[in-house]
Amino acid sequence: MATRHWLFKSEPEVFSFDDLWKAKGRTTSWDGVRNYQARNLLRDEIKKGDLVLYYHSNADPQVVVGVCEVVKEGHPDLTQFDPKSDHYDPDAEEGNPRWYVVDIKARDRLERPVSLPELKVAKGLDGLMLTKKGSRLSVQPVSPEHFARILEIAQEKPKK
């Protein structure tokens, strides 16, 4: 199966790319997702070896900062069962989990972060879900062409 490409959003105050870079093995479970559409992607679509753009949302500026690789496919998000967790779901059942995670590993920091305003005006990114008005999904597919184009932009000098 061909490698697929994704964009994962995280608020840098909650878990930044630097936090991932410092984590044991530069690896983490992508936990706390509580949206059914994103859950379905984590559970059913995202596969080991897929590549992920790491995006800092609710930041100033909002930016793509790194590239990760999926190292473990969808498995139950254990935070849903932990009453002490911010992600606890009292309706989740251990025998029938509601929420899923994938594990990702940081691979590369971008040469420079690529901001949302840059993405909105860049050539070759028409149709990128992230730039669509009202797009709030924290886990979203990215075409191979868009993925490659974003990496190219990160290599370019910023336009003044």
DSSP file (Angstrom, degrees, kcal/mol; ACC not computed):
  #  RESIDUE AA STRUCTURE BP1 BP2  ACC     N-H-->O    O-->H-N    N-H-->O    O-->H-N    TCO  KAPPA ALPHA  PHI   PSI    X-CA   Y-CA   Z-CA
    1    1 A M              0   0    0      0, 0.0     3,-0.1     0, 0.0     2,-0.0   0.000 360.0 360.0 360.0 137.8    0.0    0.0    0.0
    2    2 A A        -     0   0    0      1,-0.1     2,-0.1    48,-0.0    48,-0.1  -0.324 360.0 -96.4 -69.8 149.7    1.3    3.5   -0.9
    3    3 A T        -     0   0    0     46,-0.1     2,-0.3    47,-0.1    -1,-0.1  -0.438  40.5-151.9 -63.7 134.9    2.3    5.9    1.8
    4    4 A R        -     0   0    0     43,-0.1    47,-2.2    -2,-0.1     2,-0.4  -0.702   6.0-133.7-106.7 165.4   -0.4    8.4    2.6
    5    5 A H  E     +aB  51 142A   0    137,-0.6   137,-2.4    -2,-0.3     2,-0.3  -0.927  23.8 174.0-127.0 144.5    0.1   11.9    4.0
    6    6 A W  E     -aB  52 141A   0     45,-2.0    47,-2.8    -2,-0.4     2,-0.4  -0.882  25.3-137.2-141.2 166.0   -1.7   13.7    6.8
    7    7 A L  E     -aB  53 140A   0    133,-2.4   133,-2.3    -2,-0.3     2,-0.4  -0.997  18.4-165.6-128.5 127.6   -1.6   16.9    8.8
    8    8 A F  E     -aB  54 139A   0     45,-2.6    47,-2.7    -2,-0.4     2,-0.4  -0.945   9.8-147.3-113.2 132.9   -2.0   16.7   12.6
    9    9 A K  E     +a   55   0A   0    129,-2.7     2,-0.3    -2,-0.4    47,-0.2  -0.818  21.4 168.4-100.9 138.4   -2.8   19.9   14.5
   10   10 A S  E     -a   56   0A   0     45,-2.6    47,-1.6    -2,-0.4     7,-0.1  -0.989  37.0-120.5-144.3 140.3   -1.6   20.5   18.1
   11   11 A E    >>  -     0   0    0     -2,-0.3     4,-2.4    45,-0.2     3,-1.5  -0.684  25.0-136.4 -76.0 127.5   -1.7   23.6   20.2
   12   12 A P  H 3> S+     0   0    0      0, 0.0     4,-0.6     0, 0.0    -1,-0.1   0.791 103.2  57.6 -60.3 -27.7    2.0   24.3   21.0
   13   13 A E  H 34 S+     0   0    0      2,-0.2     3,-0.1     1,-0.1    -2,-0.0   0.767 113.2  41.0 -71.2 -23.8    1.1   25.1   24.7
   14   14 A V  H <4 S-     0   0    0     -3,-1.5     2,-0.2     1,-0.2    -1,-0.1   0.924 142.6 -18.8 -87.8 -53.6   -0.4   21.6   25.0
   15   15 A F  H  < S-     0   0    0     -4,-2.4    -1,-0.2     4,-0.0    -2,-0.2  -0.710  72.8-168.2-159.7 102.0    2.1   19.6   23.0
   16   16 A S     X  -     0   0    0     -4,-0.6     4,-1.9    -2,-0.2     5,-0.1  -0.315  39.0-106.2 -87.4 170.1    4.5   21.2   20.7
   17   17 A F  H  > S+     0   0    0      1,-0.2     4,-2.7     2,-0.2     5,-0.2   0.860 123.8  57.3 -62.8 -34.9    6.8   19.7   18.1
   18   18 A D  H  > S+     0   0    0      2,-0.2     4,-1.8     1,-0.2    -1,-0.2   0.897 103.8  52.5 -61.3 -39.8    9.7   20.6   20.5
   19   19 A D  H  > S+     0   0    0      1,-0.2     4,-1.0     2,-0.2    -2,-0.2   0.923 111.2  46.5 -60.9 -43.4    7.9   18.4   23.1
   20   20 A L  H >< S+     0   0    0     -4,-1.9     3,-0.7     1,-0.2    86,-0.2   0.912 109.1  54.6 -64.1 -42.0    7.7   15.6   20.7
   21   21 A W  H 3< S+     0   0    0     -4,-2.7    -1,-0.2     1,-0.2    -2,-0.2   0.839 112.5  44.1 -60.3 -33.6   11.4   16.1   19.7
   22   22 A K  H 3< S+     0   0    0     -4,-1.8    -1,-0.2    -5,-0.2    -2,-0.2   0.600  92.3 107.0 -87.2 -13.3   12.3   15.8   23.4
   23   23 A A  S X< S-     0   0    0     -4,-1.0     3,-3.0    -3,-0.7     2,-0.1  -0.235  90.6 -78.6 -66.4 155.6   10.1   12.8   24.1
   24   24 A K  G >  S-     0   0    0      1,-0.3     3,-1.5     2,-0.2    -1,-0.2  -0.342 120.1  -2.7 -55.7 123.8   11.6    9.3   24.6
   25   25 A G  G 3  S-     0   0    0      1,-0.3    -1,-0.3    -3,-0.1     3,-0.1   0.624 115.3 -87.7  67.0  12.4   12.4    8.0   21.1
   26   26 A R  G <  S+     0   0    0     -3,-3.0    80,-2.9     1,-0.2     2,-0.3   0.842  98.7 127.5  53.2  35.0   10.9   11.2   19.7
   27   27 A T  E <   +C  105   0A   0     -3,-1.5     2,-0.3    78,-0.2    78,-0.2  -0.920  31.9 163.9-127.7 145.6    7.6    9.2   19.8
   28   28 A T  E     -C  104   0A   0     76,-2.2    76,-2.7    -2,-0.3     2,-0.4  -0.985  38.7-109.8-151.0 159.4    4.2    9.8   21.2
   29   29 A S  E     -C  103   0A   0     -2,-0.3     2,-1.8    74,-0.2    74,-0.3  -0.792  32.8-128.0 -85.3 135.9    0.6    8.5   21.0
   30   30 A W        +     0   0    0     72,-3.2     3,-0.4    -2,-0.4    72,-0.2  -0.601  51.1 166.8 -85.7  79.9   -1.6   11.1   19.3
   31   31 A D        +     0   0    0     -2,-1.8     3,-0.1     1,-0.2    70,-0.1  -0.360  36.5  49.1 -96.5 171.5   -4.2   11.1   22.1
   32   32 A G        +     0   0    0      1,-0.3     2,-0.5    -2,-0.1    -1,-0.2   0.453  60.8 148.6  85.3   2.0   -7.1   13.2   23.1
   33   33 A V        +     0   0    0     -3,-0.4    -1,-0.3    67,-0.3    67,-0.2  -0.583  16.4 174.4 -72.3 122.0   -8.8   13.4   19.7
   34   34 A R        +     0   0    0     -2,-0.5     2,-0.4    -3,-0.1    -1,-0.1  -0.302  41.7 101.2-127.7  48.0  -12.6   13.7   20.4
   35   35 A N     >  -     0   0    0      1,-0.1     4,-2.9     0, 0.0     5,-0.2  -1.000  64.5-141.8-130.4 129.0  -14.1   14.2   17.0
   36   36 A Y  H  > S+     0   0    0     -2,-0.4     4,-2.4     1,-0.2     5,-0.2   0.864 100.2  51.5 -64.1 -37.6  -15.7   11.2   15.3
   37   37 A Q  H  > S+     0   0    0      2,-0.2     4,-1.5     1,-0.2    -1,-0.2   0.943 114.9  42.5 -64.7 -45.9  -14.4   12.1   11.8
   38   38 A A  H  > S+     0   0    0      1,-0.2     4,-2.4     2,-0.2    -2,-0.2   0.894 112.3  55.6 -65.6 -39.4  -10.8   12.4   13.0
   39   39 A R  H  X S+     0   0    0     -4,-2.9     4,-2.9     1,-0.2     5,-0.2   0.907 104.6  53.0 -58.0 -43.1  -11.3    9.3   15.1
   40   40 A N  H  X>S+     0   0    0     -4,-2.4     4,-2.8     1,-0.2     5,-0.7   0.880 108.8  49.4 -62.6 -38.0  -12.3    7.3   12.1
   41   41 A L  I  X>S+     0   0    0     -4,-1.5     5,-2.5     3,-0.2     4,-1.5   0.940 113.6  46.1 -64.7 -46.6   -9.1    8.4   10.3
   42   42 A L  I  <5S+     0   0    0     -4,-2.4    32,-0.5     1,-0.2    -2,-0.2   0.906 120.6  39.2 -61.6 -42.4   -7.0    7.4   13.2
   43   43 A R  I  <5S+     0   0    0     -4,-2.9    -2,-0.2    -5,-0.2    -1,-0.2   0.885 133.3  14.8 -75.6 -40.7   -8.7    4.1   13.7
   44   44 A D  I  <5S+     0   0    0     -4,-2.8    -3,-0.2    -5,-0.2    -2,-0.2   0.740 126.5  33.3-113.4 -28.4   -9.3    3.0   10.0
   45   45 A E  I  <<S+     0   0    0     -4,-1.5     2,-0.4    -5,-0.7    -3,-0.2   0.822  87.9  85.1-108.0 -37.7   -7.2    5.0    7.5
   46   46 A I      < -     0   0    0     -5,-2.5    28,-0.7     4,-0.0     2,-0.3  -0.565  60.5-170.2 -79.5 127.5   -3.8    6.0    9.0
   47   47 A K    >   -     0   0    0     -2,-0.4     3,-2.3    26,-0.1    23,-0.3  -0.787  32.2 -83.2-120.7 157.6   -1.2    3.3    8.6
   48   48 A K  T 3  S+     0   0    0     -2,-0.3    23,-0.2     1,-0.3     3,-0.1  -0.328 116.8  28.7 -55.5 133.8    2.3    2.6    9.8
   49   49 A G  T 3  S+     0   0    0     21,-3.0    -1,-0.3     1,-0.4    22,-0.1   0.190  87.0 132.9  95.3 -16.5    4.8    4.4    7.5
   50   50 A D    <   -     0   0    0     -3,-2.3    20,-2.7   -47,-0.1    -1,-0.4  -0.308  54.4-123.8 -63.9 154.1    2.4    7.2    6.6
   51   51 A L  E     -aD   5  69A   0    -47,-2.2   -45,-2.0    18,-0.2     2,-0.4  -0.795  22.3-160.1-106.9 147.1    3.9   10.7    6.8
   52   52 A V  E     -aD   6  68A   0     16,-2.6    16,-2.8    -2,-0.3     2,-0.5  -0.981  14.7-143.0-130.9 131.5    2.5   13.6    8.9
   53   53 A L  E     -aD   7  67A   0    -47,-2.8   -45,-2.6    -2,-0.4     2,-0.6  -0.831  24.8-139.3 -86.1 129.1    2.9   17.3    8.8
   54   54 A Y  E     -aD   8  66A   0     12,-2.8    11,-2.9    -2,-0.5    12,-1.1  -0.828  23.1-168.5 -95.3 122.2    3.0   18.6   12.4
   55   55 A Y  E     -aD   9  64A   0    -47,-2.7   -45,-2.6    -2,-0.6     2,-0.8  -0.937  19.6-141.9-120.3 128.2    1.0   21.9   12.6
   56   56 A H  E     -aD  10  63A   0      7,-3.2     7,-1.1    -2,-0.4     3,-0.4  -0.801  28.5-172.0 -87.7 110.2    0.9   24.3   15.5
   57   57 A S        +     0   0    0    -47,-1.6     3,-0.1    -2,-0.8     6,-0.0  -0.537  63.2  28.4 -97.3 167.5   -2.7   25.6   15.7
   58   58 A N  S    S+     0   0    0      1,-0.2     2,-0.3    -2,-0.2    -1,-0.2   0.873  98.8 120.0  47.8  41.8   -4.0   28.4   17.9
   59   59 A A  S    S-     0   0    0     -3,-0.4     3,-0.3   -48,-0.1    -1,-0.2  -0.805  74.1 -94.5-126.0 167.7   -0.6   29.9   17.7
   60   60 A D  S    S+     0   0    0      1,-0.4     2,-0.1    -2,-0.3    -3,-0.0  -0.870 119.7  14.3-127.8  99.5    0.7   33.2   16.5
   61   61 A P  S    S-     0   0    0      0, 0.0     2,-0.4     0, 0.0    -1,-0.4   0.581  92.7-136.0 -87.8 166.4    1.4   32.5   13.7
   62   62 A Q        +     0   0    0     -3,-0.3    54,-2.3    -2,-0.1     2,-0.3  -0.723  41.1 173.2 -78.7 129.0   -0.1   29.1   13.0
   63   63 A V  E     -DE  56 115A   0     -7,-1.1    -7,-3.2    -2,-0.4     2,-0.5  -0.976  44.2-121.9-145.0 150.2    2.6   27.1   11.3
   64   64 A V  E     +DE  55 114A   0     50,-2.7    50,-2.0    -2,-0.3    -9,-0.2  -0.836  38.8 169.4 -83.4 126.8    3.7   23.7    9.9
   65   65 A V  E     +     0   0A   0    -11,-2.9    45,-2.4    -2,-0.5     2,-0.3   0.630  46.3   0.2-119.4 -19.3    6.8   23.0   11.8
   66   66 A G  E     -DE  54 109A   0    -12,-1.1   -12,-2.8    43,-0.3     2,-0.4  -0.966  55.5-112.1-162.7 175.5    7.9   19.4   11.2
   67   67 A V  E     -DE  53 108A   0     41,-2.9    40,-3.0    -2,-0.3    41,-1.8  -0.968  30.1-178.6-122.2 136.1    7.5   16.0    9.6
   68   68 A C  E     -DE  52 106A   0    -16,-2.8   -16,-2.6    -2,-0.4     2,-0.4  -0.819  17.8-136.8-126.1 166.7    6.6   12.8   11.5
   69   69 A E  E     -DE  51 105A   0     36,-2.3    36,-2.4    -2,-0.3     2,-0.5  -0.981  23.5-118.1-124.7 139.8    6.1    9.2   10.6
   70   70 A V  E     + E   0 104A   0    -20,-2.7   -21,-3.0    -2,-0.4    34,-0.3  -0.660  33.7 173.8 -75.2 123.1    3.3    6.9   11.9
   71   71 A V  E     +     0   0A   0     32,-2.7     2,-0.3    -2,-0.5    33,-0.2   0.526  66.4  30.8-110.6 -10.4    5.1    4.1   13.8
   72   72 A K  E    S- E   0 103A   0     31,-1.4    31,-2.0   -25,-0.1    -1,-0.3  -0.950  78.8-130.4-149.9 130.3    2.0    2.3   15.2
   73   73 A E  E     -     0   0A   0     -2,-0.3   -26,-0.1    29,-0.2    28,-0.1  -0.089  55.2 -45.5 -73.3 175.5   -1.5    2.1   13.6
   74   74 A G  E     +     0   0A   0    -28,-0.7    28,-0.2   -32,-0.5    -1,-0.2  -0.072  65.8 156.4 -49.2 129.8   -4.8    2.8   15.4
   75   75 A H  E     - E   0 101A   0     26,-2.0    26,-2.8    -3,-0.1     3,-0.0  -0.954  51.1 -66.3-148.0 160.9   -5.3    1.4   18.9
   76   76 A P  E     - E   0 100A   0      0, 0.0     2,-0.8     0, 0.0    24,-0.3  -0.161  44.4-123.3 -56.9 139.1   -7.5    2.5   21.8
   77   77 A D    >   -     0   0    0     22,-2.5     3,-1.5     1,-0.2     4,-0.2  -0.746  19.9-159.1 -80.1 109.2   -6.8    5.8   23.4
   78   78 A L  G >  S+     0   0    0     -2,-0.8     3,-1.4     1,-0.3     4,-0.4   0.701  82.1  74.7 -68.9 -19.1   -6.2    4.8   27.0
   79   79 A T  G >  S+     0   0    0      1,-0.3     3,-0.9     2,-0.2    -1,-0.3   0.762  83.0  69.3 -65.4 -21.6   -6.9    8.3   28.3
   80   80 A Q  G <  S+     0   0    0     -3,-1.5     9,-2.3     1,-0.2    12,-0.3   0.759 102.3  44.5 -66.5 -22.2  -10.6    7.7   27.6
   81   81 A F  G <  S+     0   0    0     -3,-1.4    -1,-0.2    -4,-0.2    -2,-0.2   0.469  93.2  92.1 -98.8  -3.7  -10.7    5.2   30.5
   82   82 A D    X   -     0   0    0     -3,-0.9     3,-2.2    -4,-0.4     6,-0.2  -0.818  57.3-161.8-101.3 107.2   -8.7    7.3   33.0
   83   83 A P  T 3  S+     0   0    0      0, 0.0    -1,-0.1     0, 0.0     5,-0.1   0.712  92.6  57.6 -59.7 -19.1  -10.9    9.5   35.3
   84   84 A K  T 3  S+     0   0    0      3,-0.1     2,-0.2    -3,-0.0    -5,-0.0   0.574  89.9  95.5 -86.0  -9.2   -7.8   11.6   36.1
   85   85 A S  S X  S-     0   0    0     -3,-2.2     3,-1.4    -6,-0.2     0, 0.0  -0.539  76.9-133.9 -84.6 146.7   -7.2   12.5   32.4
   86   86 A D  T 3  S+     0   0    0      1,-0.2    -1,-0.1    -2,-0.2    -6,-0.0   0.692 110.6  54.2 -64.4 -18.1   -8.5   15.6   30.7
   87   87 A H  T 3  S+     0   0    0     -5,-0.1    -1,-0.2    -8,-0.1   -55,-0.1   0.202  77.9 140.5-103.4  14.3   -9.6   13.3   27.9
   88   88 A Y    <   -     0   0    0     -3,-1.4    -8,-0.2    -6,-0.2    -7,-0.2  -0.303  33.4-165.1 -60.1 137.9  -11.6   11.0   30.1
   89   89 A D    >   -     0   0    0     -9,-2.3     3,-1.9   -10,-0.1     9,-0.1  -0.920   8.1-163.1-126.6 103.9  -14.9    9.8   28.6
   90   90 A P  T 3  S+     0   0    0      0, 0.0    -1,-0.1     0, 0.0    -2,-0.0   0.696  90.5  55.9 -62.5 -17.8  -17.3    8.2   31.2
   91   91 A D  T 3  S+     0   0    0     -3,-0.1     2,-0.2     2,-0.1   -10,-0.1   0.540  83.1 105.3 -90.9  -6.9  -19.3    6.6   28.4
   92   92 A A    <   -     0   0    0     -3,-1.9     2,-0.4   -12,-0.3    -3,-0.1  -0.516  58.9-151.3 -75.6 141.0  -16.3    4.8   26.8
   93   93 A E  B >   -F   96   0B   0      3,-0.9     3,-1.2    -2,-0.2    -2,-0.1  -0.940  15.1-137.2-116.1 134.7  -16.2    1.0   27.5
   94   94 A E  T 3  S+     0   0    0     -2,-0.4    -1,-0.1     1,-0.3   -13,-0.0   0.857 107.9  48.3 -58.8 -36.0  -12.9   -0.9   27.7
   95   95 A G  T 3  S+     0   0    0      1,-0.3    -1,-0.3    -3,-0.1    -3,-0.0   0.632 125.4  30.0 -77.9 -13.1  -14.4   -3.8   25.7
   96   96 A N  B <  S-F   93   0B   0     -3,-1.2    -3,-0.9     0, 0.0    -1,-0.3  -0.552  86.5-160.3-144.3  70.8  -15.7   -1.3   23.1
   97   97 A P        -     0   0    0      0, 0.0    -3,-0.1     0, 0.0     3,-0.1  -0.193  11.3-164.1 -61.4 146.4  -13.4    1.7   22.9
   98   98 A R  S    S+     0   0    0    -21,-0.1     2,-0.3     1,-0.1    -4,-0.0   0.771  70.1  51.5 -95.4 -34.0  -14.8    4.9   21.5
   99   99 A W        -     0   0    0    -22,-0.2   -22,-2.5   -10,-0.1     2,-0.3  -0.848  63.9-166.9-118.7 145.0  -11.5    6.8   20.9
  100  100 A Y  E     - E   0  76A   0     -2,-0.3     2,-0.3   -24,-0.3   -67,-0.3  -0.844   3.7-163.1-128.5 160.0   -8.3    5.8   19.1
  101  101 A V  E     - E   0  75A   0    -26,-2.8   -26,-2.0    -2,-0.3     2,-0.3  -0.888   7.9-151.4-131.1 162.6   -4.7    6.9   18.7
  102  102 A V  E     -     0   0A   0     -2,-0.3   -72,-3.2   -72,-0.2     2,-0.5  -0.919  25.2-122.1-122.6 158.4   -1.8    6.3   16.4
  103  103 A D  E     -CE  29  72A   0    -31,-2.0   -32,-2.7    -2,-0.3   -31,-1.4  -0.870  29.6-169.1-101.2 135.5    1.8    6.6   17.5
  104  104 A I  E     -CE  28  70A   0    -76,-2.7   -76,-2.2    -2,-0.5     2,-0.4  -0.893  11.2-152.1-123.4 154.1    4.0    9.1   15.6
  105  105 A K  E     -CE  27  69A   0    -36,-2.4   -36,-2.3    -2,-0.3     2,-0.2  -0.991  24.9-118.1-125.7 131.2    7.7    9.7   15.6
  106  106 A A  E     + E   0  68A   0    -80,-2.9   -38,-0.3    -2,-0.4     3,-0.1  -0.499  37.0 168.6 -66.1 129.9    9.4   13.1   14.8
  107  107 A R  E     +     0   0A   0    -40,-3.0     2,-0.4     1,-0.3   -39,-0.2   0.795  56.7   2.1-107.1 -51.3   11.5   12.7   11.7
  108  108 A D  E     - E   0  67A   0    -41,-1.8   -41,-2.9     0, 0.0     2,-0.4  -0.997  53.5-134.5-145.3 141.8   12.5   16.2   10.7
  109  109 A R  E     - E   0  66A   0     -2,-0.4   -43,-0.3   -43,-0.2     2,-0.1  -0.754  43.9-107.7 -83.6 142.9   12.2   19.9   11.6
  110  110 A L  E     -     0   0A   0    -45,-2.4    -1,-0.1    -2,-0.4    41,-0.0  -0.425  23.8-115.4 -68.0 149.6   11.3   22.0    8.6
  111  111 A E  E    S-     0   0A   0      1,-0.2    -1,-0.1    40,-0.2    44,-0.1   0.891 101.6  -8.3 -50.4 -42.2   14.1   24.2    7.4
  112  112 A R  E    S-     0   0A   0     42,-0.1    -1,-0.2   -48,-0.1    44,-0.1  -0.970  89.8 -94.9-150.6 148.6   11.7   27.0    8.4
  113  113 A P  E     -     0   0A   0      0, 0.0     2,-0.6     0, 0.0   -48,-0.2  -0.316  32.8-138.3 -62.7 148.6    8.1   27.0    9.6
  114  114 A V  E     - E   0  64A   0    -50,-2.0   -50,-2.7    44,-0.0    40,-0.1  -0.951  20.3-141.3-113.0 118.6    5.5   27.6    7.0
  115  115 A S  E  >  - E   0  63A   0     -2,-0.6     4,-2.3   -52,-0.2   -52,-0.2  -0.328  18.7-116.9 -81.4 158.2    2.7   29.8    8.1
  116  116 A L  H  > S+     0   0    0    -54,-2.3     4,-2.2     1,-0.2     5,-0.2   0.906 116.0  54.8 -59.2 -43.8   -1.0   29.5    7.3
  117  117 A P  H  > S+     0   0    0      0, 0.0     4,-1.0     0, 0.0    -1,-0.2   0.900 108.9  49.3 -58.4 -37.8   -1.0   32.9    5.5
  118  118 A E  H >> S+     0   0    0      1,-0.2     4,-1.4     2,-0.2     3,-0.7   0.924 110.1  50.8 -63.4 -43.6    1.8   31.6    3.3
  119  119 A L  H 3< S+     0   0    0     -4,-2.3    -1,-0.2     1,-0.2    -3,-0.2   0.869 105.1  57.6 -62.5 -36.2   -0.1   28.4    2.6
  120  120 A K  H 3< S+     0   0    0     -4,-2.2    -1,-0.2     1,-0.2    -2,-0.2   0.788 117.0  32.1 -66.8 -27.4   -3.2   30.3    1.6
  121  121 A V  H << S+     0   0    0     -4,-1.0    -1,-0.2    -3,-0.7    -2,-0.2   0.517  91.4 115.8-107.5  -7.1   -1.4   32.2   -1.2
  122  122 A A    ><  -     0   0    0     -4,-1.4     3,-0.9    -3,-0.1     2,-0.2  -0.345  68.2-116.9 -68.0 141.2    1.2   29.6   -2.3
  123  123 A K  T 3  S+     0   0    0      1,-0.2    -1,-0.1     2,-0.1    -2,-0.1  -0.502  96.6  31.7 -70.5 144.3    1.0   28.3   -5.8
  124  124 A G  T 3  S+     0   0    0     -2,-0.2    -1,-0.2     1,-0.0    25,-0.2   0.550  93.1  92.9  87.5   8.1    0.3   24.5   -6.0
  125  125 A L    X   +     0   0    0     -3,-0.9     3,-2.1    -6,-0.1     6,-0.2   0.166  44.6 143.1-119.2  18.4   -1.9   24.2   -2.9
  126  126 A D  T 3  S+     0   0    0      1,-0.3     3,-0.1     3,-0.0    20,-0.0  -0.369  74.1  20.1 -57.1 131.8   -5.4   24.7   -4.3
  127  127 A G  T 3  S+     0   0    0      1,-0.3     2,-0.3    -2,-0.1    -1,-0.3   0.408  79.9 153.7  89.1  -2.4   -7.8   22.4   -2.5
  128  128 A L    X   -     0   0    0     -3,-2.1     3,-1.3     1,-0.2     4,-0.4  -0.464  43.5-139.8 -61.4 121.9   -5.6   22.0    0.6
  129  129 A M  G >  S+     0   0    0     12,-0.4     3,-1.7    -2,-0.3    -1,-0.2   0.857  96.8  62.3 -54.4 -40.7   -8.1   21.2    3.4
  130  130 A L  G 3  S+     0   0    0      1,-0.3    -1,-0.3     4,-0.1     5,-0.2   0.814 103.3  49.3 -56.7 -33.3   -6.2   23.3    6.0
  131  131 A T  G <  S+     0   0    0     -3,-1.3     2,-0.3    -6,-0.2    -1,-0.3   0.473  86.3 107.8 -89.9  -1.9   -6.7   26.5    3.9
  132  132 A K  S X  S-     0   0    0     -3,-1.7     3,-2.0    -4,-0.4     2,-0.0  -0.575  82.4-101.8 -79.0 138.6  -10.5   26.0    3.4
  133  133 A K  T 3  S+     0   0    0     -2,-0.3     3,-0.1     1,-0.3    -1,-0.1  -0.327 106.9  15.5 -57.8 132.2  -12.7   28.3    5.4
  134  134 A G  T 3  S+     0   0    0      1,-0.2     2,-0.8    -4,-0.1    -1,-0.3   0.498  83.5 146.9  82.0   3.9  -14.2   26.6    8.4
  135  135 A S    <   +     0   0    0     -3,-2.0    -1,-0.2     1,-0.2     0, 0.0  -0.638   4.4 149.1 -77.3 110.3  -11.7   23.7    8.3
  136  136 A R        +     0   0    0     -2,-0.8    -1,-0.2    -3,-0.1    -6,-0.1   0.394  17.8 132.8-121.9  -0.3  -11.2   22.7   11.9
  137  137 A L        -     0   0    0      1,-0.2     3,-0.1    -8,-0.1    -2,-0.0  -0.323  46.4-151.3 -60.9 129.8  -10.5   19.0   11.7
  138  138 A S  S    S+     0   0    0      1,-0.2  -129,-2.7  -130,-0.1     2,-0.4   0.651  86.5  41.0 -80.5 -15.2   -7.4   18.2   13.9
  139  139 A V  E    S+B    8   0A   0   -131,-0.2  -131,-0.2  -133,-0.0    -1,-0.2  -0.985  78.4 162.9-131.2 119.2   -6.4   15.2   11.7
  140  140 A Q  E     -B    7   0A   0   -133,-2.3  -133,-2.4    -2,-0.4     2,-0.1  -0.991  37.2-108.9-143.4 148.1   -6.7   15.7    8.0
  141  141 A P  E     -B    6   0A   0      0, 0.0     2,-0.4     0, 0.0   -12,-0.4  -0.396  27.2-164.3 -71.7 150.8   -5.5   14.1    4.8
  142  142 A V  E     -B    5   0A   0   -137,-2.4  -137,-0.6   -14,-0.1   -14,-0.1  -0.999  22.2-119.5-133.5 133.1   -3.0   15.8    2.6
  143  143 A S     >  -     0   0    0     -2,-0.4     4,-2.7     1,-0.1     5,-0.2  -0.351  25.5-115.9 -68.1 154.2   -2.3   14.9   -1.0
  144  144 A P  H  > S+     0   0    0      0, 0.0     4,-2.4     0, 0.0     5,-0.2   0.868 117.7  52.9 -57.1 -35.5    1.2   13.7   -1.9
  145  145 A E  H  > S+     0   0    0      2,-0.2     4,-2.2     1,-0.2     5,-0.1   0.918 110.4  45.4 -67.2 -43.8    1.5   16.8   -4.2
  146  146 A H  H  > S+     0   0    0      2,-0.2     4,-2.5     1,-0.2     5,-0.2   0.909 112.1  52.7 -65.7 -40.9    0.5   19.2   -1.4
  147  147 A F  H  X S+     0   0    0     -4,-2.7     4,-1.9     1,-0.2    -2,-0.2   0.947 112.0  44.8 -58.1 -50.3    2.8   17.5    1.1
  148  148 A A  H  X S+     0   0    0     -4,-2.4     4,-2.0     1,-0.2    -1,-0.2   0.881 111.9  53.0 -62.7 -39.2    5.8   17.8   -1.3
  149  149 A R  H  X S+     0   0    0     -4,-2.2     4,-2.5     2,-0.2    -1,-0.2   0.901 106.9  51.5 -65.7 -40.8    4.9   21.4   -2.1
  150  150 A I  H  X S+     0   0    0     -4,-2.5     4,-1.9     1,-0.2    -1,-0.2   0.904 109.3  50.6 -63.1 -40.3    4.8   22.4    1.6
  151  151 A L  H  X S+     0   0    0     -4,-1.9     4,-0.7     2,-0.2    -1,-0.2   0.883 109.7  51.4 -64.2 -37.1    8.2   20.9    2.1
  152  152 A E  H >X S+     0   0    0     -4,-2.0     3,-1.1     1,-0.2     4,-0.9   0.930 107.7  51.7 -62.3 -45.6    9.4   22.9   -0.9
  153  153 A I  H >< S+     0   0    0     -4,-2.5     3,-0.9     1,-0.3    -2,-0.2   0.881 103.5  58.5 -60.2 -38.4    8.0   26.1    0.5
  154  154 A A  H 3< S+     0   0    0     -4,-1.9    -1,-0.3     1,-0.3    -2,-0.2   0.746 105.2  51.2 -63.6 -22.6    9.9   25.4    3.8
  155  155 A Q  H << S+     0   0    0     -3,-1.1    -1,-0.3    -4,-0.7    -2,-0.2   0.661  96.3  88.5 -86.3 -18.1   13.1   25.4    1.8
  156  156 A E  S << S-     0   0    0     -3,-0.9     3,-0.1    -4,-0.9    -3,-0.0  -0.410  87.5-105.6 -80.7 155.5   12.4   28.7    0.2
  157  157 A K        -     0   0    0     -2,-0.1    -1,-0.1     1,-0.1    -2,-0.1  -0.600  48.0-100.3 -73.3 140.4   13.4   32.1    1.6
  158  158 A P        -     0   0    0      0, 0.0     2,-0.3     0, 0.0    -1,-0.1  -0.333  36.0-115.7 -63.3 144.1   10.3   33.9    3.0
  159  159 A K              0   0    0      1,-0.1    -3,-0.0    -3,-0.1     0, 0.0  -0.625 360.0 360.0 -80.7 138.0    8.9   36.5    0.8
  160  160 A K              0   0    0     -2,-0.3    -1,-0.1     0, 0.0     0, 0.0   0.441 360.0 360.0 -85.1 360.0    9.1   40.1    2.2
